[in-house]
Amino acid sequence: MLSKKLAARLGLVKGEEPYLTVTLARLRQYGTPTEKKVILGGWLLSLLASISFGLLVVVEGWSGLPVPFGGIEVFITIYPPFLICLWWTLCFGWLWGAIPAYLATFVLALYSGMPLQWALLFSFANPLGFAAISIGYRAIRVPRDLRSVQSIAFYVLITFIGAIFSSAGALIWCYTNQIDTIGLLPIWQGWWLGGFLQSVLIVGPILFFTQPFVALWQRTRSELRAPEVEDLSRRILRLVLVLVLGVLGYGYLTIKLGVDRVESALEAVPGSPLLDATDVLTSTVWIFFWVVALIVLSIGVFNYRIFTRWESVVDALMAELSRLAQTDYLTDLPNRRAMSEVLEKQFSRFERHAEPGALLMLDLDHFKEVNDRYGHAAGDQVIRRFAEIVRAEIRLEDTASRWGGEEFLILLPRVDQTGAQAFAERLRSSVQEHAVEHKGQQIHYTVSIGIAFIGKGATLDDWISQADDALYTAKQQGRNQVVMRAGGDSDSAVVSEDAAPTS
Ligand SMILES: Nc1nc2c(ncn2[C@@H]2O[C@H](COP(=O)(O)OP(=O)(O)OP(=O)(O)O)[C@@H](O)[C@H]2O)c(=O)[nH]1
């Protein structure tokens, strides 16, 4: 996954404002009484208003305002349920808008005499448009507050696509009302244009004033949000498909309905020289359409390929960056920052499941002398060799880190005192036995080890400082030895001692 910060800075896919959707189940579980009252009450009111307005549209015969568009008079529909439900979709999530939109249209369709099976299908038109819009905002996380060029541009694009999908209802409406393709053109044009204009001119300003408050509230109420399950490239792929289908569907219907209209008009004048010219024109328009369709498809595929490539490059870079930030450059062991995270996890496992764990603090003895006598490069080599020995000794579930300078910290989870002691002793003697060769010289060195166990009531810091104390005792007692300290117990026990020269 992409780093949030980086992607936000790029302003491309994970902006500051993800499409936060509130789920009903989470609202019931985690919502405050006021939130439940305001949101559920508001939504139920919206549902009632949508159904009532939907019925009014049919009862009052609001068939749309006639407006000249593209050479014909189209009937721009005003459909209040669309406005209300689009707002809910944009601010709370698809289901919040889709359910009232579906029910409002369903009641309207049945009232106007549409057969049940067609009404069931017809009512999906607006939810379909809303789905396209929410897919868009899920993939491209531009804010919905319409306070920037980017935010407005995306809103206009995605509501256009949403309007095209929603206008699928016009096809069913005309079919069930036996309106032929000639009559379908002005209705369909008016349907999508109406949806689009309502989105931009009415819902847009409402969104401008309300969305910042909704977003602010949603940001602070993360427990109400639906968890995100899909990865980014799937979301982008869905958006590309929706855009391609929307644009092609729009182009296809516009041309098909326009051409049908011309052809039927020409049937009335057989033998007219216009027929030939129209044939040429329609064929040309269709060729143009298929060429554009191919171009739109290729651009879609191409953009998706660029995106996935970019995402995998960024992912690899981020993984490498995070590895570098967590790794010690000299030994390749986890560094102090990484080890601190591991320790916190182990400590919480101890607190929750009383899972035992031993912490070993190790320090190379008289290391200053090694540096002074053989040089800093030799000292580095000793540190590297020591890390190799540690790596060879630990199990898969253990974590060894360079805590700083010539100090190391090793965590042995699920280990008892005997096991920890045996491990430390093995390590200590292995170091003693393996001299480091540097420029033909044998450098002998030793290590002192302090062990501490997690104790009840102790904090993580206590645990680390107990290991440190044990190490200090080991140093005090002559170095090259292991000192173990049980959790919470201030008594330390020397478990091994084997003084040895450092060179
Ligand atoms: N070569 C090298 N030396 C380092 C590195 N990090 C720390 N040191 C050196 O390690 C030495 C640590 O010295 P001290 O803290 O005095 O401890 P010591 O000489 O090991 O003595 P005791 O710990 O008491 O046994 C210092 O000279 C540091 O400069 C490193 O990455 N490379």
The ligand as a Tripos MOL2 file, in Angstrom:
@<TRIPOS>MOLECULE
LIG
   32    34     1     0     0
SMALL
NO_CHARGES

@<TRIPOS>ATOM
      1 N1         34.3220    1.5640   15.3800 N.pl3     1 LIG1
      2 C1         33.2180    1.9410   15.9800 C.ar      1 LIG1
      3 N2         33.2570    2.3320   17.2730 N.ar      1 LIG1
      4 C2         32.1140    2.7110   17.8690 C.ar      1 LIG1
      5 C3         30.9060    2.7060   17.1950 C.ar      1 LIG1
      6 N3         29.9410    3.1110   18.0640 N.ar      1 LIG1
      7 C4         30.5380    3.3700   19.2510 C.ar      1 LIG1
      8 N4         31.8860    3.1240   19.1440 N.ar      1 LIG1
      9 C5         32.8980    3.2840   20.1440 C.3       1 LIG1
     10 O1         32.6890    2.3670   21.2140 O.3       1 LIG1
     11 C6         33.4260    2.8990   22.3210 C.3       1 LIG1
     12 C7         32.6310    2.6660   23.5630 C.3       1 LIG1
     13 O2         33.4640    2.9840   24.6280 O.3       1 LIG1
     14 P1         33.0040    3.0130   26.1230 P.3       1 LIG1
     15 O3         31.5710    3.4460   26.1950 O.co2     1 LIG1
     16 O4         33.9950    3.8290   26.8560 O.co2     1 LIG1
     17 O5         33.0200    1.5490   26.5980 O.3       1 LIG1
     18 P2         34.0770    0.3930   26.4350 P.3       1 LIG1
     19 O6         35.4180    0.8960   26.0220 O.co2     1 LIG1
     20 O7         33.4800   -0.6290   25.5370 O.co2     1 LIG1
     21 O8         34.1680   -0.1350   27.8760 O.3       1 LIG1
     22 P3         33.1290   -1.0000   28.6810 P.3       1 LIG1
     23 O9         31.7930   -0.8610   27.9830 O.co2     1 LIG1
     24 O10        33.0850   -0.4110   30.0390 O.co2     1 LIG1
     25 O11        33.6110   -2.3860   28.6430 O.co2     1 LIG1
     26 C8         33.6890    4.3600   22.0350 C.3       1 LIG1
     27 O12        35.0660    4.5300   21.7760 O.3       1 LIG1
     28 C9         32.8970    4.6400   20.7800 C.3       1 LIG1
     29 O13        33.5430    5.5700   19.9500 O.3       1 LIG1
     30 C10        30.8930    2.3040   15.8200 C.ar      1 LIG1
     31 O14        29.8840    2.2750   15.1370 O.2       1 LIG1
     32 N5         32.0740    1.9270   15.2690 N.ar      1 LIG1
@<TRIPOS>BOND
     1     1     2 1
     2     2     3 ar
     3     2    32 ar
     4     3     4 ar
     5     4     5 ar
     6     4     8 ar
     7     5     6 ar
     8     5    30 ar
     9     6     7 ar
    10     7     8 ar
    11     8     9 1
    12     9    10 1
    13     9    28 1
    14    10    11 1
    15    11    12 1
    16    11    26 1
    17    12    13 1
    18    13    14 1
    19    14    15 2
    20    14    16 1
    21    14    17 1
    22    17    18 1
    23    18    19 2
    24    18    20 1
    25    18    21 1
    26    21    22 1
    27    22    23 2
    28    22    24 1
    29    22    25 1
    30    26    27 1
    31    26    28 1
    32    28    29 1
    33    30    31 2
    34    30    32 ar
@<TRIPOS>SUBSTRUCTURE
     1 LIG1         1 GROUP 0 **** ****
